[in-house]
Structure formats: structure tokens, C-alpha cells
């Protein structure tokens, strides 16, 4: 009888401590300052204009392998997160759900990355997956308006 009570005690203790560690682990992972603030297209474009900020527009689909790589690497990089949240209005568009919008931007492959001016004009796009370090260079190239006076290659030579 004592063995059953002791065994039950350890089983209950195991489940309590396992549950607490799961709660602690999940609360450590979810820190709102460490995620990109994404907006819908309509709201994001309006915010870009009203706040006078450039827009980063990401087209993706749930089935897209390189979109998932983007999610798990570039979009989790602390420098990328910080730079996007401070300098851009970030928008995500699921091409399967918003087909007409994807067609309007002539998205033919995924992921597709667009940069939009404060007034809503299209600056340009860079299709495909972009590694964090390279993505930061693109973001800095756009935010400094360097695209108006030099090529990306010239910009990259100047920052090295």
C-alpha cells in the first residue's frame, strides 16, 4: 500500500514539474520584442502612408519550402527583427488566399519580397529566399534611399 502511495506521489510530481517546465519554456520563447510585427496588406499600406514609413511586403504560401526556411532563419534573426520593426511596416500576403493581390504584383515564384515607398510606390522586388546578413543589406539599401543614386553592388562595396 505504501509503495502505491509513493508511486502515485512521484507520478503526480512528474506531471506537475513537466507542466511547469513546458510553461516556462513557452514563455521564454514568446517575447513580443523578438517577433516581426506583421500587418495585413490594407492596414499595412495605410500605416506606411500615415506614418511616412517604407513598407516591406512578403508574399508566401503555407506549402512553400523556402518560405518556411525564411520563417525559421531570416525572420527569427534578432537584427532583422529589430531593423524591420524600427524602420519598416511589414506586410505578409498569403498568395493562396489573396490571389488577385499576388497577380497585381506579378508574383510567379515564392517567396517574393517587395519594397514600397512611403507614398505607396513600388521601389522594387527581390524574389526568393534571402539569408539574414544579405537581407539586412537590402533593408539598409532601401531605407537609406541608396537605390536612388547607386546600384546594390556599389552600396555593398561602400559598407564593407
N, C-alpha and C positions, 0 to 999 in steps of 0.2 A: 504494500500500500504506500509506504514512504517513497519507494522508487518511482511509482507513478506520479506522485505529487511533485517530486524533484524533476522528473522528466517533463511534466506539464509546465513547470515553472521555467525551465530552460527553453522550451519551445515558445512559450509566450514572450520571454525575454528576447529571444532571437527575432521574432516578428516585430517587436517594438523597436529594437535597435536597427533592424533592416529598414523599417519605415522611416525612422528619423534620418538615417544616412541618405536615403533617397530624397527626402525633402531638402536636406542641406545641400546635396549635390545639385538638385534642380534649381534652388535659389541662387547658388553660386554661378550657374551658367546663364541665368536670365538677368542681365543687368542692362537696363534700358539705355544706358550711355554707351553700350557696346554693340548696338544694332543700328542698322541704317533705317532712318525714318522714311518709309515708302508712302507715296500718295497715289491715288487714282489719277488717271490722265486729266480728267476735267478739273479736279481740285488742284492738282499739282501745277498745271498750266496757269490757272488763275493766281495761285500763290506766287509763282515765278514773276508774273507781271506786277502784282500788287507789292511784293517785297523787293522788286528790282534785282532778282537773282536769276542766274542761269539755271537751266534745267538739264538734268541727266535723265535720259529716257532709256529704259532697259526693256527690250522685247524678249520674251521667254515662252516656254511651254513646259508643262509638267513632264512630258516624255523626253525632253531634250537632255541628252547626256552631258554636253558641255555647259548647259545652263546649271545643272546640278554641281558641276565642278566649280563654276563661278560662285555659286551659293556657298560651297564648302571651303573655298580658299579666298578668293579676292574679296568677297563681301563679308568675310569674317576677319580680315586683316585690320587691326586697330587703327593704323594710319589711314587706310582707305575709308573706314567708317567715319573717323573724325573729320577728314577732309571733305567728304561728301556732305555730312550733316552740317558743317560750318559754312560751306561755300555754295552748295547747290540745293535745289529742290529735286529730290529723287523720285522718279515715277517708274512703276513696273506695270507692264502690259502683257497679259497672257494672250498670245496670238490665237489660241483656240477659242477663247471667249470673246475676243474683240477683233474679229477678222477684218472688218472694214477699216479699222484704225491701222492695223498691220498693212493692209493693202495701200492705204493712203501714204504710208512711209516706205512703200515698196520693199517690205521685208520678205526676203526669199530664203534666208537661212537664219539659223539661231545659234547662239544669242546674237542679237543685233543691238548695238549701242549708239544712241543718238545724243548729240549735244545741241541745246536750243538756247538762243539768246534771251535776254531779259524781256525783250519785246515779243517773243514767240517765234522769231525767225529761226529757221534751221541753219545751224552752223556747219554740221557735218556728221558723218557716222563712221564707226569702226566696227565692222562685223566680226563675229567670232569671240572666242574666249580670250581674255586678257589677264595675264598674271599680275599680281598686286603691284609690283615695282613699276612695270610698264604702264599699268592703269593710272598710277599716281602721276606719271609723266604726262599722260593725256589730260588728266584733270587740271594740272598746273598750266599746261599749254593753253587750254581753253579759258581758264579763269583769269589768266593774265592778259587775255586778248592777243597773245603772241601769234595766233593763227592769222591775224590781220596783216602782219608785217614780215613773217618768216615761215619757212617750212618746218615741219616737225623735226626733220633731221638737223636743221640749223639750231632749233631750240634745244635739242638734246646735246649738241656739241657745246652750247653755251652753259648748260647746267652741270656739265661734267667737270 
